[in-house]
Amino acid sequence: MADVSAHYDGSAPTYHEQYDPEKIWTNADYPANFYRLRKVIDRLRDAGAQSVYEFGAGEATPMIRVHEALGIAVAANDISPEMVRLGRENLQRHGLDPALLSLLDVQDEAAINAEVALRGEFDAVMALGVIPHVEDDAAFVSAMSRFLRPGGTLLLQFRNAMFSMFTFNRLTKEFILDEVMAPIPQKFRDAVAADLDSRLAVDKPPIRTWDKDAPAYDEILARFHNPFELADVVRAQGFGDISFHWYNFHPTYPMIGGQFDPREYREAQIALEADTSWRGMFLCSAGFIEARKSA
Ligand SMILES: C[S@@+](CC[C@H](N)C(=O)[O-])C[C@H]1O[C@@H](n2cnc3c(N)ncnc32)[C@H](O)[C@@H]1O
């Protein structure tokens, strides 16, 4: 398993591009994080947060945009030295104190203790694109909670395991066998496994083998989460009032997306970002949990 920090050191110089409104149509990859950030800002506004602490802030564009949109206090951390270096420059360029971004590993308890002592409590805490990379979900949510006042708002992004029920590929097979059928006797699971091989595109997505300068996203720990199980983890850490928000919509399953005019396909994706129904649980490859810390 490649190193998460090295991966993000490699992507740091171009990371800001996904937040550039000029590049929404020209970026090769769908600018999912652009829409995620808009939804996050809406949730913080609705919650009336006057301050937010961010885990894994990257090169600081989200904390700067949140500050500019809502005029609220921000502080954050990240494990990647290159993200933090660029993030501090970014903060300074926008008239914010570079020291608002700390270099630390959120899985290091001593580092979290020191950061809590330095920063204090906030009205909201958020982690966007970070829990896929950590080993222990409960410890991660518990660490987030330490930055939050009672009654405060938690925003926790995750890669959506339920999306595999709409991909009809290897991920679907794995989810059905390992999760949906987990309590079912092996004999039945074996039969379903053999049957699914003839029904699903089990050769997709391809497992990447080529070399790159930095380890690719599919070479680092980048877990999917079952939204129901993650909500249980959040609840067990003393949170209630839990809701899901979905983003990164897919009008078709990805493997036939290439059949369509790219502009038309992207227009359909963007239009779907306004959908707040249950469909997001299946059409979206990612989402975030919103929850309130018990008073
Ligand atoms: C997908 S990026 C998202 C960056 C930012 N939150 C955003 O939305 O633009 C995930 C970030 O989490 C950071 N990260 C991953 N594991 C971490 C850890 N254990 N401690 C602190 N930061 C971490 C990475 O370095 C990276 O900058």
The ligand as a MOL file (V3000), in Angstrom:
LIG
                    3D

  0  0  0     0  0            999 V3000
M  V30 BEGIN CTAB
M  V30 COUNTS 27 29 0 0 0
M  V30 BEGIN ATOM
M  V30 1 C -8.9340 14.2570 -1.1500 0
M  V30 2 S -7.8400 15.4240 -0.3930 0 CHG=1
M  V30 3 C -9.0120 16.6980 0.0470 0
M  V30 4 C -8.3890 17.9970 0.4380 0
M  V30 5 C -9.4360 19.0250 0.9190 0
M  V30 6 N -10.1780 18.5250 2.0660 0
M  V30 7 C -10.3970 19.3760 -0.1900 0
M  V30 8 O -11.5820 19.0280 -0.0540 0
M  V30 9 O -9.9740 19.9930 -1.1680 0 CHG=-1
M  V30 10 C -7.5230 14.6370 1.1670 0
M  V30 11 C -6.5160 15.3630 2.0470 0
M  V30 12 O -6.4550 14.6700 3.2980 0
M  V30 13 C -5.0920 14.6510 3.7230 0
M  V30 14 N -4.9000 13.5220 4.6420 0
M  V30 15 C -4.9860 12.1980 4.3440 0
M  V30 16 N -4.7080 11.4660 5.4470 0
M  V30 17 C -4.4770 12.3470 6.4530 0
M  V30 18 C -4.1090 12.2090 7.8270 0
M  V30 19 N -3.9190 11.0100 8.3780 0
M  V30 20 N -3.9430 13.3370 8.5660 0
M  V30 21 C -4.1110 14.5660 8.0150 0
M  V30 22 N -4.4300 14.7520 6.7130 0
M  V30 23 C -4.6170 13.6650 5.9390 0
M  V30 24 C -4.3010 14.5150 2.4240 0
M  V30 25 O -2.9580 14.9190 2.5580 0
M  V30 26 C -5.1240 15.3940 1.4680 0
M  V30 27 O -4.6360 16.7110 1.4170 0
M  V30 END ATOM
M  V30 BEGIN BOND
M  V30 1 1 1 2
M  V30 2 1 2 3
M  V30 3 1 2 10
M  V30 4 1 3 4
M  V30 5 1 4 5
M  V30 6 1 5 6
M  V30 7 1 5 7
M  V30 8 2 7 8
M  V30 9 1 7 9
M  V30 10 1 10 11
M  V30 11 1 11 12
M  V30 12 1 11 26
M  V30 13 1 12 13
M  V30 14 1 13 14
M  V30 15 1 13 24
M  V30 16 1 14 15
M  V30 17 1 14 23
M  V30 18 2 15 16
M  V30 19 1 16 17
M  V30 20 1 17 18
M  V30 21 2 17 23
M  V30 22 1 18 19
M  V30 23 2 18 20
M  V30 24 1 20 21
M  V30 25 2 21 22
M  V30 26 1 22 23
M  V30 27 1 24 25
M  V30 28 1 24 26
M  V30 29 1 26 27
M  V30 END BOND
M  V30 END CTAB
M  END
